[in-house]
């Protein structure tokens, strides 16, 4: 199964955000290259909110280009077998934490956001990643900073997309 086919399967199984889910599926039906960064009409990305429920905190990265506190995530790569694997790879690379596990049940939410030309949109499939006990984060080259935030402080530093991702993650926990 190709990554494109996996994304279609994941989105068909996702039972929330019906209108946005339909937009993603229409995009992939119209764009065989819709998983990849060169697709100028937009492309699917994968991300994960790194969360430590035992400490009541989430790990956010200060994105180097956007200069915003965000969940870990980014572009799919040819070696990614599934969207889920892409999200886990991105979360592991950007957090420096080995042994992350994705919260069961598939994506937590979808988020479509504009990006600068030549591409137009990121169609982000968002998961949540649980940290193993005793995990230590390590900043990557993609970040300006990496920091744990208590749930109550996320809305003070991050945009509504991250806040909604955290809220839905906590509901699923």
C-alpha positions as CSV (number, residue, x, y, z in Angstrom):
1,X,0.0,0.0,0.0
2,X,1.4,3.4,-0.9
3,X,1.5,6.3,1.5
4,X,-1.2,8.0,-0.6
5,X,-3.5,5.0,-0.3
6,X,-2.8,4.8,3.4
7,X,-3.8,8.5,3.8
8,X,-7.0,7.8,2.0
9,X,-7.7,4.8,4.2
10,X,-6.9,6.8,7.4
11,X,-9.2,9.7,6.4
12,X,-12.1,7.4,5.4
13,X,-11.9,5.8,8.8
14,X,-11.6,9.1,10.7
15,X,-15.1,9.8,12.0
16,X,-14.9,13.5,12.8
17,X,-14.6,16.9,11.1
18,X,-16.7,15.6,8.2
19,X,-16.4,18.7,5.9
20,X,-12.6,19.0,6.4
21,X,-12.2,15.3,6.0
22,X,-14.0,15.5,2.7
23,X,-11.8,18.3,1.5
24,X,-8.7,16.2,2.3
25,X,-10.2,13.2,0.4
26,X,-11.1,15.4,-2.6
27,X,-7.6,16.8,-2.6
28,X,-6.0,13.4,-2.6
29,X,-8.4,12.1,-5.3
30,X,-7.5,15.1,-7.5
31,X,-3.7,15.1,-6.8
32,X,-1.8,11.8,-7.0
33,X,1.2,13.9,-5.7
34,X,-0.9,15.3,-2.8
35,X,1.3,13.7,-0.2
36,X,4.4,15.5,-1.2
37,X,5.9,19.0,-0.7
38,X,6.2,19.8,-4.4
39,X,2.4,19.6,-4.8
40,X,1.6,23.3,-5.2
41,X,-2.2,22.9,-4.6
42,X,-1.3,21.7,-1.1
43,X,0.0,18.6,0.6
44,X,-0.7,16.3,3.5
45,X,1.5,16.7,6.5
46,X,1.7,14.6,9.7
47,X,2.2,15.9,13.3
48,X,1.9,14.7,16.9
49,X,1.3,16.5,20.1
50,X,3.9,15.1,22.6
51,X,2.1,14.7,25.9
52,X,3.1,13.5,29.4
53,X,-0.2,12.9,31.2
54,X,1.6,11.9,34.4
55,X,3.0,15.5,34.6
56,X,0.1,17.3,33.0
57,X,2.3,18.8,30.3
58,X,2.8,18.9,26.6
59,X,6.1,19.5,24.7
60,X,6.0,22.2,22.1
61,X,8.7,23.4,19.7
62,X,9.4,27.0,18.8
63,X,9.3,26.5,15.0
64,X,12.5,28.0,13.4
65,X,10.7,29.5,10.3
66,X,7.3,30.4,11.7
67,X,8.5,31.5,15.2
68,X,5.4,29.9,16.8
69,X,5.0,27.3,19.5
70,X,3.7,24.2,17.7
71,X,3.3,20.5,18.1
72,X,6.0,18.3,16.4
73,X,5.4,17.6,12.7
74,X,6.2,18.2,9.1
75,X,6.3,16.8,5.6
76,X,5.9,13.2,4.7
77,X,9.0,11.5,3.3
78,X,9.4,8.7,0.8
79,X,10.5,6.3,3.6
80,X,7.3,6.8,5.5
81,X,5.1,3.7,5.1
82,X,2.0,5.3,6.7
83,X,0.8,8.7,7.8
84,X,0.9,7.4,11.4
85,X,4.6,6.4,10.9
86,X,5.3,9.9,9.5
87,X,3.8,11.6,12.6
88,X,5.8,9.3,14.9
89,X,9.0,9.9,13.0
90,X,8.5,13.7,13.1
91,X,7.6,13.6,16.8
92,X,10.7,11.5,17.6
93,X,13.1,13.6,15.5
94,X,11.9,17.0,16.8
95,X,11.5,16.0,20.4
96,X,14.6,13.9,20.7
97,X,12.6,11.4,22.7
98,X,12.9,7.7,21.8
99,X,10.1,5.3,22.6
100,X,7.1,7.6,21.9
101,X,3.9,5.8,21.3
102,X,0.9,7.2,19.5
103,X,-2.4,7.4,21.3
104,X,-4.6,4.6,20.0
105,X,-7.6,5.4,17.8
106,X,-6.0,7.1,14.9
107,X,-5.7,10.9,14.3
108,X,-6.9,13.2,17.0
109,X,-7.9,16.0,14.6
110,X,-7.3,17.5,11.2
111,X,-6.0,21.1,10.6
112,X,-5.8,22.9,7.2
113,X,-3.7,26.0,7.3
114,X,-2.2,28.3,4.6
115,X,1.5,28.3,3.8
116,X,3.6,30.7,1.7
117,X,3.9,30.2,-2.1
118,X,4.6,28.3,-4.2
119,X,2.4,25.8,-2.2
120,X,-0.9,26.9,-0.8
121,X,-2.0,24.6,2.0
122,X,-0.8,22.1,4.6
123,X,-3.4,19.4,5.2
124,X,-2.2,18.3,8.6
125,X,-3.2,14.9,10.0
126,X,-2.7,15.3,13.8
127,X,-1.9,12.6,16.3
128,X,-0.9,12.6,20.0
129,X,2.3,10.9,21.2
130,X,2.7,9.6,24.8
131,X,6.1,9.9,26.4
132,X,7.7,6.9,28.1
133,X,8.6,7.3,31.8
134,X,11.7,9.2,32.5
135,X,11.9,10.7,29.0
136,X,14.3,13.6,28.3
137,X,13.7,15.9,25.4
138,X,16.5,17.2,23.1
139,X,16.2,20.1,20.7
140,X,16.7,19.5,17.0
141,X,18.1,21.8,14.3
142,X,14.5,22.5,13.2
143,X,13.6,24.3,16.4
144,X,14.6,27.5,18.1
145,X,13.5,26.1,21.4
146,X,11.8,23.1,22.9
147,X,9.8,23.4,26.1
148,X,7.3,21.6,28.4
149,X,4.1,23.5,29.1
150,X,1.5,22.7,31.7
151,X,-1.9,22.2,30.0
152,X,-3.2,25.5,31.6
153,X,-0.4,27.5,29.8
154,X,-0.8,26.2,26.3
155,X,-3.4,28.8,25.3
156,X,-1.1,31.6,26.4
157,X,1.7,30.6,24.0
158,X,0.2,28.6,21.1
159,X,-2.5,29.3,18.5
160,X,-6.0,27.9,18.5
161,X,-4.9,24.9,16.4
162,X,-2.6,23.6,19.1
163,X,-5.1,24.4,21.8
164,X,-7.8,22.4,20.0
165,X,-5.3,19.5,19.4
166,X,-4.5,19.4,23.2
167,X,-8.2,19.6,24.1
168,X,-9.1,16.7,21.8
169,X,-6.1,14.7,23.1
170,X,-7.2,15.2,26.7
171,X,-10.8,14.2,25.8
172,X,-9.4,11.0,24.3
173,X,-7.2,10.2,27.3
